[in-house]
């Protein structure tokens, strides 16, 4: 009965959280809190499966892979996973990790820690099962909902671009589309089949995009076959994003240019102010040679009935710059050949532009102009016509949509008002004015709502209605950049997953980086404090000098700790190389570090002896590392000895090795500590010391063991509580550089 009431209360408490609109990041701690309170568990945490995949936890990864709970009701140094040993050191006695499963998929792990042994009984786990099921479905729903909101937000912003866009399921059904899609394809409806609504094969477009993206495809629109460029992006395992760019108008424009350049009946002449012809585009088919060969470099008046042509020229000069005059004349060409043409002459900055059309082909020119207007109005890219004073004359529908203005608001507006970088616009206009062409300049346009839109623009100078104007063709980059950023993010995420490193490497790198970051500012602190203490900036009162001395002492201790951490990281990563020299163990006694240790022992009232056997040979070793070994061993002996003394014995052990012993009369080492004494970060008990001096890093003996191993030696010890300890190590007299060191067991 009591169990039923307890379970009712448990379910009653978690259901409101499951039904809230909060995301999984807010719900998970609330679920954890209820479990902790009701079941009396010291630490409860829910881990997302996605975060576990990128973490170093071997326990949580095991639970996800096996889909089974893992329970250890008696944590010890022999526990199966490293993090459980760490939790035992943190005071916990039992642990349980249970997979959270929804719809057959592991979406997370419930991790629980208790300071009570045997806490996680079979009965407790059964009571949690129903609650975990509810939590699993709730967290799965919240995660999927959050993902859907982000995806919807992304495509809502992308869909504002002036091009038809769709989200399509992998079965070919239309999930979502924008307004531009409806303008182009009248049959589009949510849920309708892509092939029927668009008139193109969904599978063929997707398959083609795997080889070449974007895909070019012809689609019937309003009884006309139009050519589209389709960019395909896979947004999930079950959906695709497609963006359509109508290239029909652009293809027409390219054909018009080809027609003007290759037509046998149209040409355009460029002359200087004195009517000397500089260049001719196009020719007349009636001539055996090109117009360039015939007329380039000569004066136009040499080929015309001068009275009529000069009359037109006079009108242009009277009207002023960039005005156009029209007329017709007979061009006098080879062997008395005359061609009756219609012409238009326009004055430009450095001369004139003369369009010459065979009078029999006037209709061709009109059609070309009509097709050019069709291109401007039909293209999906924004096009803006600007007069020579920099004011907008006309825009197409795409420019209205993308900038957020209507046509009446844009016409007559200064072109600079929609450009953020006016200096770029001025530079490009000046370049085009002098005869150049601008293609692909990156700019930022200012929309009506004052937001910025990245784009590239191309600029050409044209003559329309007798005026020299500019055509600006824009390519908006907002949608493209958003898609590219998303694709770049997915690629980067995939790369990070593939390049995941081992836990040990990451830990060593992290420790090394942190230690380096601490070392630099600490060096400055020590340096400036020493200058203050020495009176370099003025005399310091004795009381303040005591404070400065405390700073120096503590800084020295902290620097020692940092150097130990750095050494441990380097040794762990196998990045330490020995600098081998010839060492006399007798002379080593005079090293400042050894003498400092002797002074430290004497100050503590301890005897200190350094005894080197008469037959001890010169040793080949790394001097700084051997000193580091003695410093660690003697330093520990001084720390754990309160009376008696420390003795260092060095002698030749065999034909090829020497032995070094450090013997103290300290408190000794207990059986529990003996098994762990060489582990990193482990510190032996000091409970038998009368004076509890400061804690170390627990790295000294671990580093010592690694250094001895690098020298192809071994280190051992023996100790008895209350009677002292003896540490000794052996190293070869001569080092073999080709021999690889092996870690000691």
TANOR-V532233 format. One record per residue. N is the residue number from 1. RES is the residue in one letter. SS is DSSP state (a for helix, b for strand, c for the rest). Layout:
n=<N	N>
res=<RES	RES>
ss=<SS	SS>
This chain:
n=<1	2	3	4	5	6	7	8	9	10	11	12	13	14	15	16	17	18	19	20	21	22	23	24	25	26	27	28	29	30	31	32	33	34	35	36	37	38	39	40	41	42	43	44	45	46	47	48	49	50	51	52	53	54	55	56	57	58	59	60	61	62	63	64	65	66	67	68	69	70	71	72	73	74	75	76	77	78	79	80	81	82	83	84	85	86	87	88	89	90	91	92	93	94	95	96	97	98	99	100	101	102	103	104	105	106	107	108	109	110	111	112	113	114	115	116	117	118	119	120	121	122	123	124	125	126	127	128	129	130	131	132	133	134	135	136	137	138	139	140	141	142	143	144	145	146	147	148	149	150	151	152	153	154	155	156	157	158	159	160	161	162	163	164	165	166	167	168	169	170	171	172	173	174	175	176	177	178	179	180	181	182	183	184	185	186	187	188	189	190	191	192	193	194	195	196	197	198	199	200	201	202	203	204	205	206	207	208	209	210	211	212	213	214	215	216	217	218	219	220	221	222	223	224	225	226	227	228	229	230	231	232	233	234	235	236	237	238	239	240	241	242	243	244	245	246	247	248	249	250	251	252	253	254	255	256	257	258	259	260	261	262	263	264	265	266	267	268	269	270	271	272	273	274	275	276	277	278	279	280	281	282	283	284	285	286	287	288	289	290	291	292	293	294	295	296	297	298	299	300	301	302	303	304	305	306	307	308	309	310	311	312	313	314	315	316	317	318	319	320	321	322	323	324	325	326	327	328	329	330	331	332	333	334	335	336	337	338	339	340	341	342	343	344	345	346	347	348	349	350	351	352	353	354	355	356	357	358	359	360	361	362	363	364	365	366	367	368	369	370	371	372	373	374	375	376	377	378	379	380	381	382	383	384	385	386	387	388	389	390	391	392	393	394	395	396	397	398	399	400	401	402	403	404	405	406	407	408	409	410	411	412	413	414	415	416	417	418	419	420	421	422	423	424	425	426	427	428	429	430	431	432	433	434	435	436	437	438	439	440	441	442	443	444	445	446	447	448	449	450	451	452	453	454	455	456	457	458	459	460	461	462	463	464	465	466	467	468	469	470	471	472	473	474	475	476	477	478	479	480	481	482	483	484	485	486	487	488	489	490	491	492	493	494	495	496	497	498	499	500	501	502	503	504	505	506	507	508	509	510	511	512	513	514	515	516	517	518	519	520	521	522	523	524	525	526	527	528	529	530	531	532	533	534	535	536	537	538	539	540	541	542	543	544	545	546	547	548	549	550	551	552	553	554	555	556	557	558	559	560	561	562	563	564	565	566	567	568	569	570	571	572	573	574	575	576	577	578	579	580	581	582	583	584	585	586	587	588	589	590	591	592	593	594	595	596	597	598	599	600	601	602	603	604	605	606	607	608	609	610	611	612	613	614	615	616	617	618	619	620	621	622	623	624	625	626	627	628	629	630	631	632	633	634	635	636	637	638	639	640	641	642	643	644	645	646	647	648	649	650	651	652	653	654	655	656	657	658	659	660	661	662	663	664	665	666	667	668	669	670	671	672	673	674	675	676	677	678	679	680	681	682	683	684	685	686	687	688	689	690	691	692	693	694	695	696	697	698	699	700	701	702	703	704	705	706	707	708	709	710	711	712	713	714	715	716	717	718	719	720	721	722	723	724	725	726	727	728	729	730	731	732	733	734	735	736	737	738	739	740	741	742	743	744	745>
res=<X	X	X	X	X	X	X	X	X	X	X	X	X	X	X	X	X	X	X	X	X	X	X	X	X	X	X	X	X	X	X	X	X	X	X	X	X	X	X	X	X	X	X	X	X	X	X	X	X	X	X	X	X	X	X	X	X	X	X	X	X	X	X	X	X	X	X	X	X	X	X	X	X	X	X	X	X	X	X	X	X	X	X	X	X	X	X	X	X	X	X	X	X	X	X	X	X	X	X	X	X	X	X	X	X	X	X	X	X	X	X	X	X	X	X	X	X	X	X	X	X	X	X	X	X	X	X	X	X	X	X	X	X	X	X	X	X	X	X	X	X	X	X	X	X	X	X	X	X	X	X	X	X	X	X	X	X	X	X	X	X	X	X	X	X	X	X	X	X	X	X	X	X	X	X	X	X	X	X	X	X	X	X	X	X	X	X	X	X	X	X	X	X	X	X	X	X	X	X	X	X	X	X	X	X	X	X	X	X	X	X	X	X	X	X	X	X	X	X	X	X	X	X	X	X	X	X	X	X	X	X	X	X	X	X	X	X	X	X	X	X	X	X	X	X	X	X	X	X	X	X	X	X	X	X	X	X	X	X	X	X	X	X	X	X	X	X	X	X	X	X	X	X	X	X	X	X	X	X	X	X	X	X	X	X	X	X	X	X	X	X	X	X	X	X	X	X	X	X	X	X	X	X	X	X	X	X	X	X	X	X	X	X	X	X	X	X	X	X	X	X	X	X	X	X	X	X	X	X	X	X	X	X	X	X	X	X	X	X	X	X	X	X	X	X	X	X	X	X	X	X	X	X	X	X	X	X	X	X	X	X	X	X	X	X	X	X	X	X	X	X	X	X	X	X	X	X	X	X	X	X	X	X	X	X	X	X	X	X	X	X	X	X	X	X	X	X	X	X	X	X	X	X	X	X	X	X	X	X	X	X	X	X	X	X	X	X	X	X	X	X	X	X	X	X	X	X	X	X	X	X	X	X	X	X	X	X	X	X	X	X	X	X	X	X	X	X	X	X	X	X	X	X	X	X	X	X	X	X	X	X	X	X	X	X	X	X	X	X	X	X	X	X	X	X	X	X	X	X	X	X	X	X	X	X	X	X	X	X	X	X	X	X	X	X	X	X	X	X	X	X	X	X	X	X	X	X	X	X	X	X	X	X	X	X	X	X	X	X	X	X	X	X	X	X	X	X	X	X	X	X	X	X	X	X	X	X	X	X	X	X	X	X	X	X	X	X	X	X	X	X	X	X	X	X	X	X	X	X	X	X	X	X	X	X	X	X	X	X	X	X	X	X	X	X	X	X	X	X	X	X	X	X	X	X	X	X	X	X	X	X	X	X	X	X	X	X	X	X	X	X	X	X	X	X	X	X	X	X	X	X	X	X	X	X	X	X	X	X	X	X	X	X	X	X	X	X	X	X	X	X	X	X	X	X	X	X	X	X	X	X	X	X	X	X	X	X	X	X	X	X	X	X	X	X	X	X	X	X	X	X	X	X	X	X	X	X	X	X	X	X	X	X	X	X	X	X	X	X	X	X	X	X	X	X	X	X	X	X	X	X	X	X	X	X	X	X	X	X	X	X	X	X	X	X	X	X	X	X	X	X	X	X	X	X	X	X	X	X	X	X	X	X	X	X	X	X	X	X	X	X	X	X	X	X	X	X	X	X	X	X	X	X	X	X>
ss=<c	a	a	a	a	a	a	a	a	a	a	a	a	a	a	a	a	a	a	c	c	c	c	a	a	a	a	a	a	a	a	a	a	a	a	a	a	a	a	c	c	c	b	b	b	b	b	b	a	a	a	a	a	c	c	c	c	a	a	a	a	a	a	a	a	a	c	c	c	b	b	b	c	c	c	c	c	c	c	c	c	a	a	a	a	a	a	a	a	c	c	c	c	b	b	b	b	b	b	b	b	b	c	c	b	b	b	b	b	b	b	b	b	b	c	c	c	c	c	c	c	a	a	a	a	a	a	a	a	a	a	a	a	a	a	a	a	a	a	a	a	a	a	a	a	a	a	a	a	a	a	a	a	a	a	a	a	a	c	c	c	c	c	c	b	b	b	b	b	c	c	c	b	b	b	b	b	c	a	a	a	a	a	a	c	c	c	c	c	c	c	c	b	a	a	a	a	a	c	c	c	a	a	a	a	a	a	a	a	c	c	c	c	c	b	b	b	b	b	b	b	c	c	b	b	b	b	b	b	b	b	b	b	b	b	b	c	c	b	b	b	b	b	b	b	b	c	a	a	a	a	a	a	a	a	a	a	a	a	a	a	a	c	c	b	b	b	b	b	b	b	c	c	c	c	b	b	b	b	b	b	b	b	b	c	c	c	c	c	c	a	a	a	a	a	c	c	c	b	a	a	a	a	c	c	a	a	a	a	a	a	a	a	a	a	a	a	a	a	c	c	c	c	b	b	b	b	b	b	b	b	b	c	a	a	a	c	b	b	b	b	b	b	b	b	b	b	b	c	c	b	b	b	b	b	b	b	b	a	a	a	a	a	a	a	a	a	a	a	a	a	a	a	a	a	a	a	a	c	c	c	c	b	b	b	b	c	c	c	c	b	b	b	b	b	c	a	a	a	a	a	a	a	c	c	c	a	a	a	a	c	c	c	b	a	a	a	a	b	c	c	a	a	a	a	a	a	a	a	a	a	a	a	c	c	c	c	b	b	b	b	b	b	b	b	b	c	c	c	c	c	b	b	b	b	b	b	b	b	b	b	b	b	b	c	c	b	b	b	b	b	b	b	b	b	b	c	a	a	a	a	a	a	a	a	a	a	a	a	a	a	a	a	a	a	a	a	a	c	c	c	c	a	a	a	a	a	a	a	a	a	a	a	a	a	a	a	a	a	a	a	a	a	a	a	a	a	a	a	a	a	a	a	c	c	c	c	c	c	c	c	a	a	a	a	a	a	a	a	a	a	a	a	a	a	a	a	a	a	a	a	a	a	a	a	a	a	a	a	a	a	a	c	c	c	c	c	c	c	b	b	b	b	c	a	a	a	a	c	c	c	a	a	a	a	a	a	a	a	a	a	a	a	c	c	c	b	b	b	b	b	b	c	c	c	c	c	c	b	b	b	b	a	a	a	a	a	a	a	a	a	a	a	a	a	a	a	a	a	c	c	c	c	c	b	b	b	b	b	b	b	b	c	c	c	c	b	b	b	b	b	b	b	b	c	c	c	c	c	c	a	a	a	a	c	c	c	c	c	c	c	c	c	c	c	c	c	c	c	c	c	c	c	c	c	c	c	c	c	a	a	a	a	a	a	a	a	a	a	a	c	c	c	b	b	b	b	b	b	b	c	c	c	b	b	b	b	b	b	b	b	b	c	c	c	c	c	c	c	c	c	c	c	c	c>
